[in-house]
Amino acid sequence: MNTKPFIITIIVANLCFIVLHIHKYNAIAELNNTNEQLRKELTQLQHQKGLLSQELALLQDTKTVMQFAQKQLHMRPVAQWQERKLPNTSAQNT
């Protein structure tokens, strides 16, 4: 019985399995690196989101808006007697 081709076939199959295992471990390492980079980016984005939320809360504060209007835009508060009402234009159109 000729066992040489059978042994060669087993050796080649084992070498193919070894190459497949190495390829699998390389793919896992690459995915781990990508996962780590994405986690790092996620933490940076969460930090940036926190900063932007704080800035938004500051911009929505009425005292801050009033200070900006008075200092930067040189606006003054208006008294109620200085307000003027616009005429109702929808009644005129009918």
A tleap script that builds the chain and sets N, CA, C and O, in Angstrom:
source leaprc.protein.ff14SB
mol = sequence {
  NMET ASN THR LYS PRO PHE ILE ILE THR ILE
  ILE VAL ALA ASN LEU CYS PHE ILE VAL LEU
  HIE ILE HIE LYS TYR ASN ALA ILE ALA GLU
  LEU ASN ASN THR ASN GLU GLN LEU ARG LYS
  GLU LEU THR GLN LEU GLN HIE GLN LYS GLY
  LEU LEU SER GLN GLU LEU ALA LEU LEU GLN
  ASP THR LYS THR VAL MET GLN PHE ALA GLN
  LYS GLN LEU HIE MET ARG PRO VAL ALA GLN
  TRP GLN GLU ARG LYS LEU PRO ASN THR SER
  ALA GLN ASN CTHR
}
set mol.1.N position { 0.828 -1.172 0.000 }
set mol.1.CA position { 0.000 0.000 0.000 }
set mol.1.C position { 0.879 1.244 0.000 }
set mol.1.O position { 1.882 1.312 0.710 }
set mol.2.N position { 0.489 2.219 -0.802 }
set mol.2.CA position { 1.282 3.433 -0.956 }
set mol.2.C position { 0.770 4.483 0.032 }
set mol.2.O position { -0.306 5.048 -0.164 }
set mol.3.N position { 1.532 4.743 1.083 }
set mol.3.CA position { 1.107 5.690 2.126 }
set mol.3.C position { 1.706 7.074 1.933 }
set mol.3.O position { 1.320 8.012 2.630 }
set mol.4.N position { 2.632 7.218 1.009 }
set mol.4.CA position { 3.289 8.513 0.800 }
set mol.4.C position { 2.302 9.607 0.385 }
set mol.4.O position { 2.346 10.682 0.983 }
set mol.5.N position { 1.407 9.408 -0.604 }
set mol.5.CA position { 0.460 10.477 -0.955 }
set mol.5.C position { -0.503 10.807 0.207 }
set mol.5.O position { -0.906 11.959 0.366 }
set mol.6.N position { -0.861 9.814 1.000 }
set mol.6.CA position { -1.757 10.044 2.124 }
set mol.6.C position { -1.089 10.939 3.182 }
set mol.6.O position { -1.725 11.845 3.720 }
set mol.7.N position { 0.162 10.687 3.469 }
set mol.7.CA position { 0.914 11.487 4.449 }
set mol.7.C position { 1.114 12.908 3.926 }
set mol.7.O position { 0.996 13.870 4.685 }
set mol.8.N position { 1.409 13.042 2.658 }
set mol.8.CA position { 1.592 14.368 2.060 }
set mol.8.C position { 0.277 15.153 2.120 }
set mol.8.O position { 0.284 16.350 2.408 }
set mol.9.N position { -0.833 14.495 1.854 }
set mol.9.CA position { -2.145 15.149 1.921 }
set mol.9.C position { -2.441 15.620 3.343 }
set mol.9.O position { -2.954 16.725 3.518 }
set mol.10.N position { -2.137 14.827 4.351 }
set mol.10.CA position { -2.354 15.218 5.746 }
set mol.10.C position { -1.471 16.395 6.120 }
set mol.10.O position { -1.931 17.307 6.807 }
set mol.11.N position { -0.220 16.402 5.689 }
set mol.11.CA position { 0.709 17.500 5.986 }
set mol.11.C position { 0.227 18.790 5.327 }
set mol.11.O position { 0.252 19.848 5.956 }
set mol.12.N position { -0.207 18.717 4.079 }
set mol.12.CA position { -0.706 19.907 3.374 }
set mol.12.C position { -1.972 20.437 4.051 }
set mol.12.O position { -2.144 21.647 4.195 }
set mol.13.N position { -2.846 19.535 4.459 }
set mol.13.CA position { -4.073 19.958 5.144 }
set mol.13.C position { -3.732 20.649 6.466 }
set mol.13.O position { -4.322 21.679 6.794 }
set mol.14.N position { -2.796 20.096 7.219 }
set mol.14.CA position { -2.380 20.718 8.479 }
set mol.14.C position { -1.754 22.090 8.248 }
set mol.14.O position { -1.995 23.021 9.017 }
set mol.15.N position { -0.959 22.217 7.199 }
set mol.15.CA position { -0.359 23.520 6.881 }
set mol.15.C position { -1.443 24.537 6.505 }
set mol.15.O position { -1.357 25.711 6.868 }
set mol.16.N position { -2.458 24.076 5.778 }
set mol.16.CA position { -3.571 24.977 5.424 }
set mol.16.C position { -4.316 25.425 6.681 }
set mol.16.O position { -4.682 26.594 6.799 }
set mol.17.N position { -4.541 24.503 7.620 }
set mol.17.CA position { -5.202 24.876 8.874 }
set mol.17.C position { -4.366 25.876 9.674 }
set mol.17.O position { -4.914 26.799 10.277 }
set mol.18.N position { -3.057 25.700 9.684 }
set mol.18.CA position { -2.179 26.635 10.397 }
set mol.18.C position { -2.258 28.011 9.767 }
set mol.18.O position { -2.340 29.015 10.474 }
set mol.19.N position { -2.233 28.068 8.434 }
set mol.19.CA position { -2.327 29.358 7.743 }
set mol.19.C position { -3.678 30.014 8.028 }
set mol.19.O position { -3.741 31.226 8.232 }
set mol.20.N position { -4.754 29.234 8.046 }
set mol.20.CA position { -6.080 29.786 8.344 }
set mol.20.C position { -6.152 30.320 9.772 }
set mol.20.O position { -6.762 31.362 10.010 }
set mol.21.N position { -5.534 29.616 10.727 }
set mol.21.CA position { -5.520 30.101 12.109 }
set mol.21.C position { -4.735 31.407 12.227 }
set mol.21.O position { -5.156 32.322 12.935 }
set mol.22.N position { -3.620 31.494 11.554 }
set mol.22.CA position { -2.823 32.733 11.576 }
set mol.22.C position { -3.623 33.876 10.967 }
set mol.22.O position { -3.625 34.986 11.498 }
set mol.23.N position { -4.297 33.611 9.867 }
set mol.23.CA position { -5.116 34.639 9.223 }
set mol.23.C position { -6.242 35.091 10.154 }
set mol.23.O position { -6.538 36.282 10.246 }
set mol.24.N position { -6.875 34.122 10.850 }
set mol.24.CA position { -7.952 34.444 11.777 }
set mol.24.C position { -7.437 35.328 12.913 }
set mol.24.O position { -8.090 36.309 13.266 }
set mol.25.N position { -6.295 35.005 13.484 }
set mol.25.CA position { -5.746 35.801 14.581 }
set mol.25.C position { -5.338 37.198 14.118 }
set mol.25.O position { -5.481 38.165 14.866 }
set mol.26.N position { -4.835 37.307 12.903 }
set mol.26.CA position { -4.513 38.631 12.357 }
set mol.26.C position { -5.774 39.459 12.162 }
set mol.26.O position { -5.782 40.657 12.446 }
set mol.27.N position { -6.831 38.833 11.683 }
set mol.27.CA position { -8.098 39.553 11.509 }
set mol.27.C position { -8.655 39.986 12.858 }
set mol.27.O position { -9.184 41.091 12.978 }
set mol.28.N position { -8.546 39.138 13.872 }
set mol.28.CA position { -9.018 39.499 15.215 }
set mol.28.C position { -8.208 40.666 15.768 }
set mol.28.O position { -8.773 41.583 16.364 }
set mol.29.N position { -6.902 40.641 15.578 }
set mol.29.CA position { -6.052 41.741 16.057 }
set mol.29.C position { -6.409 43.041 15.355 }
set mol.29.O position { -6.459 44.091 15.995 }
set mol.30.N position { -6.656 42.991 14.060 }
set mol.30.CA position { -7.036 44.187 13.309 }
set mol.30.C position { -8.380 44.737 13.797 }
set mol.30.O position { -8.543 45.949 13.939 }
set mol.31.N position { -9.332 43.852 14.050 }
set mol.31.CA position { -10.635 44.287 14.557 }
set mol.31.C position { -10.516 44.874 15.965 }
set mol.31.O position { -11.215 45.831 16.298 }
set mol.32.N position { -9.639 44.310 16.785 }
set mol.32.CA position { -9.419 44.871 18.120 }
set mol.32.C position { -8.835 46.273 18.041 }
set mol.32.O position { -9.223 47.155 18.807 }
set mol.33.N position { -7.906 46.480 17.119 }
set mol.33.CA position { -7.330 47.822 16.941 }
set mol.33.C position { -8.386 48.812 16.473 }
set mol.33.O position { -8.445 49.942 16.958 }
set mol.34.N position { -9.214 48.388 15.534 }
set mol.34.CA position { -10.292 49.254 15.048 }
set mol.34.C position { -11.276 49.564 16.171 }
set mol.34.O position { -11.735 50.698 16.310 }
set mol.35.N position { -11.595 48.548 16.971 }
set mol.35.CA position { -12.506 48.724 18.096 }
set mol.35.C position { -11.931 49.727 19.099 }
set mol.35.O position { -12.654 50.584 19.608 }
set mol.36.N position { -10.651 49.618 19.377 }
set mol.36.CA position { -10.002 50.535 20.318 }
set mol.36.C position { -10.027 51.972 19.788 }
set mol.36.O position { -10.290 52.909 20.542 }
set mol.37.N position { -9.756 52.141 18.498 }
set mol.37.CA position { -9.795 53.486 17.904 }
set mol.37.C position { -11.205 54.059 17.965 }
set mol.37.O position { -11.378 55.240 18.268 }
set mol.38.N position { -12.207 53.243 17.682 }
set mol.38.CA position { -13.585 53.728 17.718 }
set mol.38.C position { -14.020 54.070 19.138 }
set mol.38.O position { -14.761 55.033 19.337 }
set mol.39.N position { -13.574 53.304 20.125 }
set mol.39.CA position { -13.883 53.631 21.523 }
set mol.39.C position { -13.235 54.955 21.936 }
set mol.39.O position { -13.837 55.760 22.647 }
set mol.40.N position { -12.005 55.161 21.480 }
set mol.40.CA position { -11.316 56.416 21.787 }
set mol.40.C position { -12.046 57.592 21.144 }
set mol.40.O position { -12.212 58.640 21.768 }
set mol.41.N position { -12.478 57.417 19.901 }
set mol.41.CA position { -13.235 58.463 19.212 }
set mol.41.C position { -14.578 58.704 19.910 }
set mol.41.O position { -15.032 59.844 20.003 }
set mol.42.N position { -15.213 57.637 20.400 }
set mol.42.CA position { -16.479 57.767 21.114 }
set mol.42.C position { -16.311 58.598 22.385 }
set mol.42.O position { -17.138 59.461 22.678 }
set mol.43.N position { -15.250 58.341 23.136 }
set mol.43.CA position { -15.031 59.126 24.360 }
set mol.43.C position { -14.761 60.585 24.031 }
set mol.43.O position { -15.229 61.472 24.744 }
set mol.44.N position { -14.013 60.852 22.960 }
set mol.44.CA position { -13.769 62.235 22.549 }
set mol.44.C position { -15.073 62.912 22.145 }
set mol.44.O position { -15.310 64.066 22.504 }
set mol.45.N position { -15.916 62.207 21.404 }
set mol.45.CA position { -17.182 62.783 20.967 }
set mol.45.C position { -18.128 63.009 22.146 }
set mol.45.O position { -18.872 63.990 22.165 }
set mol.46.N position { -18.102 62.106 23.128 }
set mol.46.CA position { -18.941 62.297 24.314 }
set mol.46.C position { -18.468 63.508 25.108 }
set mol.46.O position { -19.282 64.264 25.638 }
set mol.47.N position { -17.157 63.692 25.192 }
set mol.47.CA position { -16.614 64.867 25.882 }
set mol.47.C position { -17.015 66.145 25.142 }
set mol.47.O position { -17.423 67.129 25.760 }
set mol.48.N position { -16.895 66.118 23.822 }
set mol.48.CA position { -17.278 67.268 23.009 }
set mol.48.C position { -18.771 67.547 23.136 }
set mol.48.O position { -19.181 68.708 23.164 }
set mol.49.N position { -19.584 66.507 23.213 }
set mol.49.CA position { -21.023 66.672 23.391 }
set mol.49.C position { -21.321 67.356 24.717 }
set mol.49.O position { -22.194 68.221 24.786 }
set mol.50.N position { -20.606 66.979 25.765 }
set mol.50.CA position { -20.788 67.614 27.065 }
set mol.50.C position { -20.437 69.091 27.019 }
set mol.50.O position { -21.150 69.924 27.579 }
set mol.51.N position { -19.339 69.413 26.354 }
set mol.51.CA position { -18.938 70.820 26.239 }
set mol.51.C position { -19.969 71.621 25.453 }
set mol.51.O position { -20.311 72.742 25.829 }
set mol.52.N position { -20.463 71.043 24.360 }
set mol.52.CA position { -21.453 71.747 23.547 }
set mol.52.C position { -22.779 71.892 24.288 }
set mol.52.O position { -23.474 72.895 24.124 }
set mol.53.N position { -23.129 70.911 25.093 }
set mol.53.CA position { -24.361 71.013 25.887 }
set mol.53.C position { -24.247 72.135 26.912 }
set mol.53.O position { -25.199 72.885 27.129 }
set mol.54.N position { -23.079 72.247 27.539 }
set mol.54.CA position { -22.861 73.345 28.487 }
set mol.54.C position { -22.939 74.691 27.784 }
set mol.54.O position { -23.540 75.634 28.299 }
set mol.55.N position { -22.327 74.777 26.601 }
set mol.55.CA position { -22.355 76.033 25.855 }
set mol.55.C position { -23.783 76.377 25.431 }
set mol.55.O position { -24.178 77.542 25.477 }
set mol.56.N position { -24.554 75.378 25.021 }
set mol.56.CA position { -25.946 75.606 24.640 }
set mol.56.C position { -26.763 76.095 25.828 }
set mol.56.O position { -27.576 77.010 25.698 }
set mol.57.N position { -26.543 75.483 26.981 }
set mol.57.CA position { -27.268 75.922 28.183 }
set mol.57.C position { -26.916 77.360 28.519 }
set mol.57.O position { -27.779 78.126 28.948 }
set mol.58.N position { -25.656 77.734 28.328 }
set mol.58.CA position { -25.253 79.120 28.568 }
set mol.58.C position { -25.910 80.070 27.580 }
set mol.58.O position { -26.349 81.159 27.950 }
set mol.59.N position { -25.977 79.649 26.317 }
set mol.59.CA position { -26.565 80.512 25.295 }
set mol.59.C position { -28.076 80.651 25.469 }
set mol.59.O position { -28.651 81.656 25.051 }
set mol.60.N position { -28.715 79.679 26.068 }
set mol.60.CA position { -30.161 79.747 26.258 }
set mol.60.C position { -30.541 80.474 27.543 }
set mol.60.O position { -31.721 80.732 27.779 }
set mol.61.N position { -29.570 80.803 28.366 }
set mol.61.CA position { -29.849 81.512 29.609 }
set mol.61.C position { -30.278 82.942 29.280 }
set mol.61.O position { -29.595 83.634 28.526 }
set mol.62.N position { -31.406 83.388 29.841 }
set mol.62.CA position { -31.949 84.709 29.507 }
set mol.62.C position { -31.047 85.835 29.988 }
set mol.62.O position { -30.951 86.870 29.329 }
set mol.63.N position { -30.386 85.652 31.121 }
set mol.63.CA position { -29.481 86.698 31.618 }
set mol.63.C position { -28.296 86.889 30.678 }
set mol.63.O position { -27.875 88.017 30.420 }
set mol.64.N position { -27.767 85.793 30.173 }
set mol.64.CA position { -26.643 85.873 29.242 }
set mol.64.C position { -27.073 86.544 27.944 }
set mol.64.O position { -26.339 87.362 27.390 }
set mol.65.N position { -28.263 86.196 27.462 }
set mol.65.CA position { -28.765 86.804 26.229 }
set mol.65.C position { -28.970 88.304 26.433 }
set mol.65.O position { -28.636 89.101 25.557 }
set mol.66.N position { -29.513 88.686 27.578 }
set mol.66.CA position { -29.746 90.099 27.848 }
set mol.66.C position { -28.424 90.856 27.953 }
set mol.66.O position { -28.307 91.966 27.435 }
set mol.67.N position { -27.427 90.267 28.619 }
set mol.67.CA position { -26.122 90.915 28.717 }
set mol.67.C position { -25.482 91.066 27.341 }
set mol.67.O position { -24.885 92.101 27.044 }
set mol.68.N position { -25.602 90.046 26.506 }
set mol.68.CA position { -25.043 90.126 25.156 }
set mol.68.C position { -25.732 91.225 24.356 }
set mol.68.O position { -25.073 91.997 23.659 }
set mol.69.N position { -27.048 91.294 24.455 }
set mol.69.CA position { -27.796 92.302 23.697 }
set mol.69.C position { -27.427 93.700 24.155 }
set mol.69.O position { -27.293 94.601 23.328 }
set mol.70.N position { -27.260 93.898 25.444 }
set mol.70.CA position { -26.958 95.233 25.947 }
set mol.70.C position { -25.514 95.634 25.677 }
set mol.70.O position { -25.255 96.784 25.324 }
set mol.71.N position { -24.562 94.705 25.835 }
set mol.71.CA position { -23.144 95.054 25.681 }
set mol.71.C position { -22.681 95.014 24.234 }
set mol.71.O position { -22.053 95.961 23.761 }
set mol.72.N position { -22.980 93.938 23.530 }
set mol.72.CA position { -22.468 93.777 22.173 }
set mol.72.C position { -23.310 94.521 21.126 }
set mol.72.O position { -22.772 95.123 20.197 }
set mol.73.N position { -24.620 94.469 21.289 }
set mol.73.CA position { -25.502 95.066 20.294 }
set mol.73.C position { -25.994 96.453 20.689 }
set mol.73.O position { -26.726 97.096 19.937 }
set mol.74.N position { -25.592 96.909 21.868 }
set mol.74.CA position { -25.952 98.238 22.385 }
set mol.74.C position { -27.468 98.444 22.382 }
set mol.74.O position { -27.956 99.480 21.933 }
set mol.75.N position { -28.193 97.472 22.875 }
set mol.75.CA position { -29.649 97.565 22.983 }
set mol.75.C position { -30.011 97.991 24.402 }
set mol.75.O position { -29.240 97.806 25.344 }
set mol.76.N position { -31.177 98.554 24.524 }
set mol.76.CA position { -31.665 98.961 25.840 }
set mol.76.C position { -32.964 98.225 26.130 }
set mol.76.O position { -33.702 97.867 25.212 }
set mol.77.N position { -33.240 98.002 27.414 }
set mol.77.CA position { -34.532 97.409 27.741 }
set mol.77.C position { -35.654 98.397 27.412 }
set mol.77.O position { -35.487 99.609 27.553 }
set mol.78.N position { -36.771 97.878 26.983 }
set mol.78.CA position { -37.895 98.718 26.594 }
set mol.78.C position { -38.956 98.642 27.685 }
set mol.78.O position { -39.284 97.564 28.180 }
set mol.79.N position { -39.477 99.787 28.043 }
set mol.79.CA position { -40.561 99.822 29.021 }
set mol.79.C position { -41.864 99.445 28.324 }
set mol.79.O position { -41.962 99.501 27.099 }
set mol.80.N position { -42.850 99.065 29.108 }
set mol.80.CA position { -44.104 98.602 28.526 }
set mol.80.C position { -44.815 99.738 27.799 }
set mol.80.O position { -45.488 99.485 26.800 }
set mol.81.N position { -44.692 100.970 28.261 }
set mol.81.CA position { -45.380 102.081 27.613 }
set mol.81.C position { -44.738 102.430 26.277 }
set mol.81.O position { -45.343 103.130 25.464 }
set mol.82.N position { -43.501 101.944 26.037 }
set mol.82.CA position { -42.825 102.223 24.771 }
set mol.82.C position { -43.169 101.202 23.681 }
set mol.82.O position { -42.821 101.400 22.518 }
set mol.83.N position { -43.834 100.134 24.043 }
set mol.83.CA position { -44.184 99.110 23.066 }
set mol.83.C position { -45.309 99.605 22.169 }
set mol.83.O position { -46.210 100.317 22.614 }
set mol.84.N position { -45.245 99.221 20.915 }
set mol.84.CA position { -46.291 99.589 19.960 }
set mol.84.C position { -46.820 98.311 19.355 }
set mol.84.O position { -46.069 97.389 19.035 }
set mol.85.N position { -48.122 98.278 19.208 }
set mol.85.CA position { -48.736 97.094 18.620 }
set mol.85.C position { -48.905 97.301 17.130 }
set mol.85.O position { -49.229 98.395 16.669 }
set mol.86.N position { -48.679 96.229 16.384 }
set mol.86.CA position { -48.877 96.279 14.950 }
set mol.86.C position { -50.359 96.099 14.659 }
set mol.86.O position { -51.051 95.385 15.384 }
set mol.87.N position { -50.847 96.736 13.614 }
set mol.87.CA position { -52.258 96.555 13.277 }
set mol.87.C position { -52.514 95.121 12.820 }
set mol.87.O position { -51.637 94.463 12.261 }
set mol.88.N position { -53.719 94.661 13.068 }
set mol.88.CA position { -54.103 93.299 12.691 }
set mol.88.C position { -54.366 93.279 11.180 }
set mol.88.O position { -55.395 93.777 10.723 }
set mol.89.N position { -53.450 92.711 10.415 }
set mol.89.CA position { -53.571 92.713 8.952 }
set mol.89.C position { -54.487 91.612 8.461 }
set mol.89.O position { -55.007 91.713 7.350 }
set mol.90.N position { -54.707 90.566 9.240 }
set mol.90.CA position { -55.553 89.470 8.761 }
set mol.90.C position { -57.017 89.915 8.667 }
set mol.90.O position { -57.747 89.403 7.818 }
set mol.91.N position { -57.459 90.826 9.489 }
set mol.91.CA position { -58.833 91.312 9.438 }
set mol.91.C position { -59.045 92.187 8.196 }
set mol.91.O position { -60.151 92.240 7.656 }
set mol.92.N position { -57.997 92.866 7.748 }
set mol.92.CA position { -58.119 93.738 6.584 }
set mol.92.C position { -58.201 92.942 5.283 }
set mol.92.O position { -58.805 93.406 4.316 }
set mol.93.N position { -57.614 91.774 5.245 }
set mol.93.CA position { -57.577 90.971 4.021 }
set mol.93.C position { -58.925 90.334 3.724 }
set mol.93.O position { -59.176 89.966 2.577 }
set mol.94.N position { -59.789 90.191 4.695 }
set mol.94.CA position { -61.054 89.494 4.447 }
set mol.94.C position { -62.136 90.426 3.973 }
set mol.94.O position { -63.260 89.991 3.722 }
savepdb mol mol.pdb
quit
